[in-house]
């Protein structure tokens, strides 16, 4: 696991929520916003940052609306680690 990328994700409640939401499967920014309780504009900006870090990818980059996002392999490893901490009670999802 790339611990720098893991640290980058856990440093932000938005990044944690988005990674954990995408761990459930591919979805749109609007669906992430609804499920995670985050404004759509924040979801879009955070997805762009996570894409640059190589943690998520857009599966439909040619679309202007209705883009579908998914975790990349490193994003999946980070999500698995986050889920393990969440289950053990060591991760507060609302921390920033």
C-alpha positions as CSV (number, residue, x, y, z in Angstrom):
1,X,0.0,0.0,0.0
2,X,1.1,3.5,-0.7
3,X,1.0,5.1,2.7
4,X,1.3,8.6,1.4
5,X,-1.9,8.2,-0.6
6,X,-3.5,6.5,2.4
7,X,-2.5,9.5,4.6
8,X,-3.9,11.9,1.9
9,X,-7.3,10.2,2.0
10,X,-7.6,10.0,5.8
11,X,-6.7,13.7,6.2
12,X,-10.1,14.7,4.8
13,X,-13.6,13.5,5.7
14,X,-14.7,14.2,2.2
15,X,-12.0,12.0,0.7
16,X,-12.8,9.2,3.2
17,X,-16.5,9.3,2.5
18,X,-16.0,9.3,-1.3
19,X,-13.6,6.4,-1.2
20,X,-15.9,4.4,1.1
21,X,-18.9,5.1,-1.1
22,X,-17.0,4.0,-4.3
23,X,-15.9,0.9,-2.5
24,X,-19.5,-0.2,-2.8
25,X,-19.4,0.0,-6.6
26,X,-19.2,2.3,-9.6
27,X,-21.4,5.4,-9.4
28,X,-22.0,8.9,-10.4
29,X,-21.0,12.1,-8.6
30,X,-24.6,12.9,-7.9
31,X,-25.2,9.5,-6.3
32,X,-22.0,9.9,-4.2
33,X,-23.2,13.3,-3.1
34,X,-26.5,11.9,-2.0
35,X,-25.2,8.9,-0.2
36,X,-22.3,10.7,1.5
37,X,-24.2,13.8,2.3
38,X,-21.7,16.1,0.5
39,X,-22.5,19.0,-1.8
40,X,-22.1,17.9,-5.5
41,X,-19.5,20.6,-6.2
42,X,-17.3,19.3,-3.4
43,X,-17.7,15.7,-4.7
44,X,-16.6,16.8,-8.2
45,X,-13.6,18.7,-6.9
46,X,-12.6,15.8,-4.6
47,X,-13.0,13.3,-7.4
48,X,-10.7,15.3,-9.6
49,X,-8.1,15.4,-6.8
50,X,-8.4,11.6,-6.2
51,X,-8.1,11.0,-10.0
52,X,-4.9,12.9,-10.1
53,X,-3.6,10.8,-7.2
54,X,-4.4,7.6,-9.1
55,X,-7.0,6.4,-6.6
56,X,-10.2,6.7,-8.7
57,X,-10.9,6.8,-12.4
58,X,-13.7,8.0,-14.6
59,X,-15.1,5.1,-16.7
60,X,-16.9,7.4,-19.1
61,X,-14.6,10.4,-19.7
62,X,-16.3,11.4,-22.9
63,X,-19.6,12.2,-21.2
64,X,-20.3,15.7,-20.0
65,X,-23.0,14.6,-17.6
66,X,-23.6,11.3,-15.9
67,X,-20.0,10.3,-15.6
68,X,-19.3,7.0,-13.8
69,X,-16.4,6.7,-11.3
70,X,-14.8,3.7,-9.8
71,X,-11.8,2.9,-7.6
72,X,-8.5,2.0,-9.1
73,X,-6.4,-0.8,-7.5
74,X,-4.7,1.6,-5.1
75,X,-8.0,3.2,-4.2
76,X,-9.4,-0.3,-3.5
77,X,-6.5,-1.0,-1.1
78,X,-7.1,2.3,0.7
79,X,-10.8,1.6,1.0
80,X,-10.1,-1.9,2.4
81,X,-7.9,-0.4,5.0
82,X,-10.4,2.3,5.9
83,X,-13.2,-0.4,6.2
84,X,-11.0,-2.4,8.5
85,X,-10.4,0.6,10.7
86,X,-14.1,1.5,10.6
87,X,-15.1,-2.0,11.8
88,X,-12.6,-2.0,14.6
89,X,-13.8,1.4,15.8
90,X,-10.5,3.2,15.1
91,X,-11.8,5.5,12.4
92,X,-14.3,8.3,13.0
93,X,-15.8,9.0,9.5
94,X,-16.6,12.6,10.5
95,X,-13.0,13.6,11.4
96,X,-11.4,16.2,9.1
